[in-house]
Amino acid sequence: MGYEILLPKRYIRLGVRIVLAIVVFLGLVLLGRAVSPVEAGKPKLLSPRLSAIIAYQRDARRWVGELQEIRSGLEELLSDPSEDLLAQDGQGNYLYGRLLNLQVEMDGTRVPPTLESLHTDMQEAVTTMLEACSGVTAWINEPTPENSSSAEEALKSAGGLLTRIVQNPWISQP
């Protein structure tokens, strides 16, 4: 004795819509949990202003790391005169290109008003580092004492700016 249950199509469509709505809702909840910052085991609600500040702070820390790497590379070039001028010139050009890319990225970044002075310091550090890179490249091409002292002075100035940026509370505090 087989009984057939006939359901109108509208009930089936309604059921499919309900299941689809539940799946979409759960998907959004899981996506939100995956991308939301967590503090003390609980999701942290960010306002647009706070989100912009945190995003800029993350970028600024990455930029500082890159500037420190570039500075180390320039100091290494300056302290280790090599017979292979082509390799030194290539390394100097590579570091200069990284600085230019960093400068373009910084110029295209939206800066929260709170961090405008930090951004100005970062731009000044990149400009000073570009001058130091030019000085190191000039020393590679013509290793005179004047070029060496000029490059060392520019690196020292860039290092001072970088130290000031690293000590900024927006960079130093997690």
C-alpha positions in Angstrom: 0.0 0.0 0.0 2.0 2.9 -1.2 0.7 6.2 -0.4 2.0 9.2 -2.4 2.3 12.5 -0.8 1.8 15.4 -3.2 3.2 18.7 -2.3 2.4 21.8 -4.3 5.4 23.3 -6.0 5.2 26.5 -4.0 5.9 24.5 -0.8 9.0 23.0 -2.4 10.2 26.4 -3.7 9.5 27.9 -0.2 11.6 25.1 1.4 14.4 25.5 -1.0 14.5 29.3 -0.4 14.5 28.7 3.4 17.4 26.2 3.2 19.3 28.6 0.8 18.7 31.5 3.2 20.1 29.5 6.1 23.1 28.4 4.1 23.8 32.0 3.0 23.4 33.3 6.6 25.8 30.6 8.0 28.3 31.3 5.3 28.3 35.0 6.1 28.7 34.3 9.8 31.6 32.0 9.1 33.2 34.5 6.8 32.8 37.2 9.4 34.5 35.1 12.0 37.3 34.2 9.7 38.2 37.8 8.8 37.3 39.7 12.0 40.1 40.7 14.4 39.9 38.8 17.7 40.9 40.3 21.1 40.8 38.1 24.2 38.9 35.4 22.4 36.1 37.7 21.3 35.6 39.4 17.9 36.5 43.1 18.0 34.1 45.4 16.2 36.0 48.0 14.2 34.6 51.4 13.2 35.7 52.6 9.7 38.0 55.1 11.3 39.7 52.5 13.5 39.9 50.0 10.7 41.7 52.6 8.5 44.1 53.3 11.4 44.9 49.7 11.9 45.3 49.0 8.2 47.7 52.0 7.9 49.6 50.9 11.0 50.1 47.5 9.5 51.4 49.0 6.3 53.7 51.4 8.1 55.3 48.6 10.1 55.9 46.7 6.8 57.4 49.8 5.2 59.7 50.3 8.2 60.9 46.7 7.9 61.6 47.3 4.2 63.4 50.5 4.9 65.6 48.7 7.5 66.4 46.0 5.0 67.3 48.5 2.3 69.4 50.5 4.8 71.3 47.3 5.7 71.9 46.5 2.1 73.2 50.0 1.5 75.5 49.8 4.5 76.8 46.4 3.3 77.5 47.9 -0.2 79.4 50.8 1.4 81.4 48.7 3.8 82.4 46.0 1.4 84.1 47.3 -1.6 84.2 44.6 -4.2 86.1 44.1 -7.5 82.9 43.2 -9.2 81.5 46.7 -10.0 78.7 45.2 -12.1 77.3 43.2 -9.2 77.6 46.2 -6.9 75.9 48.5 -9.4 73.2 45.9 -9.9 72.6 45.6 -6.1 72.5 49.4 -5.8 70.0 49.7 -8.6 67.9 47.0 -7.1 67.7 48.8 -3.8 67.0 52.1 -5.5 64.1 50.4 -7.4 62.7 49.0 -4.1 62.8 52.5 -2.6 61.0 53.9 -5.7 58.3 51.2 -5.4 57.9 51.9 -1.7 57.6 55.6 -2.4 54.9 55.0 -5.0 53.0 52.7 -2.7 53.2 55.2 0.2 52.0 58.0 -2.1 49.0 56.0 -3.1 47.9 55.0 0.4 45.0 56.6 2.1 46.3 58.2 5.3 44.1 58.6 8.4 44.2 62.2 9.7 45.5 60.8 13.0 48.6 59.4 11.4 49.4 62.3 9.0 52.6 63.3 10.8 53.8 59.7 10.8 53.2 59.5 7.1 55.2 62.7 6.5 58.1 61.2 8.5 57.9 58.0 6.5 58.0 60.0 3.2 60.9 62.0 4.5 62.7 58.8 5.4 62.2 57.3 2.0 63.4 60.5 0.3 66.5 60.6 2.6 67.1 56.9 1.9 66.9 57.6 -1.9 69.6 60.3 -1.4 71.7 57.8 0.5 71.2 55.2 -2.2 72.3 57.8 -4.8 75.4 58.6 -2.7 76.3 54.9 -2.4 75.8 54.5 -6.2 78.1 57.5 -6.8 80.7 56.0 -4.5 80.5 52.6 -6.4 81.0 54.4 -9.7 83.8 56.7 -8.3 85.2 55.4 -4.9 86.6 58.7 -3.6 86.8 59.7 0.0 84.3 62.6 -0.7 81.8 60.2 -2.2 82.3 57.8 0.7 81.8 60.4 3.4 78.8 61.9 1.5 77.2 58.4 1.3 77.9 57.7 5.0 76.5 61.0 6.1 73.3 60.4 4.0 73.0 56.9 5.5 73.5 58.3 9.0 70.7 60.9 8.4 68.4 58.2 7.0 69.2 56.0 10.0 68.3 58.8 12.4 64.9 59.3 10.7 64.3 55.6 10.7 65.1 55.3 14.4 62.7 58.2 15.2 60.0 56.4 13.2 60.6 53.1 15.0 60.2 54.8 18.3 56.9 56.3 17.3 54.2 54.7 19.5 52.0 53.9 16.5 54.9 51.7 15.2 56.5 50.4 18.4 53.3 49.3 20.2 51.4 46.3 18.9 
